[in-house]
Amino acid sequence: MAPRVSRTARPVVVSIGGSVLFTGHDDRQYVAALAALLRTVGRSVPLAVTTGGGRVAREYIRLGRDLGLTEVELDELGIEVTRLNARLLAASVGGPTPAHPPTSIALAVHELGRASPVILGGTEPGHTTDGVAALIAVRVRAACLVNATDVDGLYDADPRTHPNARRIPRLRWPEFRRRVLEASSGEAGQNFLFDRLGADSLARAGIPLSIVQGRDLANLERAIRGRAFDGSRIE
């Protein structure tokens, strides 16, 4: 099948958290529906998609840390899980999506010139999949990066533990970067607000970040297509 890649639309990068892909509830139906959405949208919008490792990656990292592995080795364990998730999603989407996900940012950018969507996991120690997504977005001059998470936007406190947490619909980059720095330590397997390298890269390039609930596929599609969506926007 010949690749069907739009030559006029600006690329969009989507970072899908591992905690969104696999929740233990209706995962088969969700992955199938997500694959169908990416297949359809990818025909008119060049898409690069990263997949996180989620709970499985954190369990491997926790065990590895107990066994005395280094932070680099722990990162490598997590990367393998993200690549397995990417391969599952890529196979579900089917051609022209590469069946074997790219293992570097350069390869992902190259593939995006020939096919859409391109799906990948992590690339190297020290880079989360959010960070990988951000670096790809900068390289391809993306219209935006859509971060599909397990919450419906950015909050002033964790809404899972603070019932009165307030969602922040819009935020400027300096304030968001401050929040990211305060919330992350950089160690392998951490569940954080957003990747520090990714936030810095997007801010410098002036690429907006949209944060949405990844299981709301209709809303995710609106964010990808640049339409009004329910969530948070950083710019």
LINFEN-V868646 format. One record per residue. N is the residue number from 1. RES is the residue in three letters. SS is DSSP state (~ for helix, > for strand, _ for the rest). PSI is psi as a letter, one per 20 degrees, with the letter a starting at -180 (NA if undefined). OMEGA is omega in whole degrees, 0 to 359 (* if undefined). Layout:
[[N/RES/SS/PSI/OMEGA] [N/RES/SS/PSI/OMEGA]]
//
This chain:
[[1/MET/_/p/180] [2/ALA/_/q/178] [3/PRO/_/q/178] [4/ARG/_/n/184] [5/VAL/_/p/177] [6/SER/_/p/178] [7/ARG/_/i/183] [8/THR/_/h/182] [9/ALA/_/q/175] [10/ARG/_/q/180] [11/PRO/_/q/172] [12/VAL/>/p/178] [13/VAL/>/p/181] [14/VAL/>/p/176] [15/SER/>/o/183] [16/ILE/>/o/181] [17/GLY/_/q/177] [18/GLY/~/h/178] [19/SER/~/i/175] [20/VAL/~/g/182] [21/LEU/~/g/186] [22/PHE/_/o/179] [23/THR/_/i/186] [24/GLY/_/j/180] [25/HIS/_/o/176] [26/ASP/_/k/182] [27/ASP/~/g/181] [28/ARG/~/g/180] [29/GLN/~/h/182] [30/TYR/~/g/181] [31/VAL/~/h/178] [32/ALA/~/g/180] [33/ALA/~/h/177] [34/LEU/~/g/179] [35/ALA/~/g/179] [36/ALA/~/g/179] [37/LEU/~/g/181] [38/LEU/~/h/178] [39/ARG/~/g/182] [40/THR/~/g/182] [41/VAL/~/h/182] [42/GLY/_/i/178] [43/ARG/_/h/182] [44/SER/_/i/179] [45/VAL/_/p/175] [46/PRO/_/p/186] [47/LEU/>/p/166] [48/ALA/>/p/187] [49/VAL/>/p/173] [50/THR/>/q/179] [51/THR/>/p/178] [52/GLY/_/r/182] [53/GLY/_/h/176] [54/GLY/~/b/186] [55/ARG/~/h/182] [56/VAL/~/g/179] [57/ALA/~/g/181] [58/ARG/~/h/179] [59/GLU/~/g/176] [60/TYR/~/g/182] [61/ILE/~/h/179] [62/ARG/~/g/179] [63/LEU/~/g/179] [64/GLY/~/h/178] [65/ARG/~/g/178] [66/ASP/~/h/180] [67/LEU/_/i/174] [68/GLY/_/j/178] [69/LEU/_/q/178] [70/THR/_/r/179] [71/GLU/~/h/177] [72/VAL/~/g/179] [73/GLU/~/h/178] [74/LEU/~/g/175] [75/ASP/~/g/182] [76/GLU/~/h/175] [77/LEU/~/g/180] [78/GLY/~/h/180] [79/ILE/~/g/180] [80/GLU/~/h/179] [81/VAL/~/g/180] [82/THR/~/h/180] [83/ARG/~/h/176] [84/LEU/~/g/176] [85/ASN/~/g/179] [86/ALA/~/g/181] [87/ARG/~/h/178] [88/LEU/~/g/181] [89/LEU/~/g/179] [90/ALA/~/g/179] [91/ALA/~/h/178] [92/SER/~/h/178] [93/VAL/~/g/182] [94/GLY/_/a/182] [95/GLY/_/q/7] [96/PRO/_/j/178] [97/THR/_/p/179] [98/PRO/_/p/182] [99/ALA/_/h/178] [100/HIS/_/o/185] [101/PRO/_/q/176] [102/PRO/_/q/182] [103/THR/_/j/177] [104/SER/_/r/178] [105/ILE/~/g/180] [106/ALA/~/g/179] [107/LEU/~/h/179] [108/ALA/~/g/179] [109/VAL/~/g/178] [110/HIS/~/g/182] [111/GLU/~/h/182] [112/LEU/~/h/175] [113/GLY/_/i/183] [114/ARG/_/h/187] [115/ALA/_/q/178] [116/SER/_/p/359] [117/PRO/_/q/170] [118/VAL/>/p/186] [119/ILE/>/p/180] [120/LEU/>/r/175] [121/GLY/_/c/180] [122/GLY/_/r/183] [123/THR/_/g/183] [124/GLU/_/q/180] [125/PRO/_/q/179] [126/GLY/_/i/179] [127/HIS/_/o/172] [128/THR/_/r/178] [129/THR/~/h/171] [130/ASP/~/g/178] [131/GLY/~/g/176] [132/VAL/~/g/179] [133/ALA/~/g/181] [134/ALA/~/g/181] [135/LEU/~/h/175] [136/ILE/~/g/180] [137/ALA/~/g/179] [138/VAL/~/g/183] [139/ARG/~/h/184] [140/VAL/_/j/181] [141/ARG/_/l/185] [142/ALA/_/q/175] [143/ALA/_/h/178] [144/CYS/>/r/170] [145/LEU/>/p/179] [146/VAL/>/o/180] [147/ASN/>/o/181] [148/ALA/>/o/187] [149/THR/>/a/179] [150/ASP/_/j/171] [151/VAL/_/r/189] [152/ASP/_/k/176] [153/GLY/_/a/178] [154/LEU/_/p/182] [155/TYR/>/r/177] [156/ASP/_/i/173] [157/ALA/_/r/181] [158/ASP/_/o/183] [159/PRO/_/i/179] [160/ARG/_/h/180] [161/THR/_/i/180] [162/HIS/_/n/184] [163/PRO/_/h/182] [164/ASN/_/j/179] [165/ALA/_/q/184] [166/ARG/_/p/177] [167/ARG/>/q/180] [168/ILE/_/o/185] [169/PRO/_/h/182] [170/ARG/>/q/180] [171/LEU/>/q/177] [172/ARG/_/q/185] [173/TRP/~/g/181] [174/PRO/~/g/180] [175/GLU/~/h/179] [176/PHE/~/g/179] [177/ARG/~/h/177] [178/ARG/~/g/180] [179/ARG/~/g/179] [180/VAL/~/g/181] [181/LEU/~/h/181] [182/GLU/~/h/189] [183/ALA/~/i/186] [184/SER/_/q/177] [185/SER/_/i/178] [186/GLY/_/i/181] [187/GLU/_/q/183] [188/ALA/_/q/173] [189/GLY/_/j/183] [190/GLN/_/q/176] [191/ASN/_/o/190] [192/PHE/_/r/183] [193/LEU/_/g/177] [194/PHE/_/q/181] [195/ASP/_/p/182] [196/ARG/~/g/178] [197/LEU/~/g/180] [198/GLY/~/g/180] [199/ALA/~/g/179] [200/ASP/~/g/182] [201/SER/~/g/180] [202/LEU/~/g/181] [203/ALA/~/g/180] [204/ARG/~/h/182] [205/ALA/~/i/181] [206/GLY/_/k/180] [207/ILE/_/p/181] [208/PRO/>/q/176] [209/LEU/>/p/176] [210/SER/>/p/181] [211/ILE/>/p/184] [212/VAL/>/r/172] [213/GLN/>/o/188] [214/GLY/_/i/180] [215/ARG/_/i/175] [216/ASP/_/n/190] [217/LEU/~/h/178] [218/ALA/~/g/179] [219/ASN/~/h/177] [220/LEU/~/g/179] [221/GLU/~/g/178] [222/ARG/~/g/180] [223/ALA/~/g/180] [224/ILE/~/g/183] [225/ARG/_/j/177] [226/GLY/_/k/178] [227/ARG/_/r/178] [228/ALA/_/p/183] [229/PHE/_/r/178] [230/ASP/_/o/182] [231/GLY/_/b/181] [232/SER/>/q/182] [233/ARG/>/p/177] [234/ILE/>/p/181] [235/GLU/_/NA/*]]
//
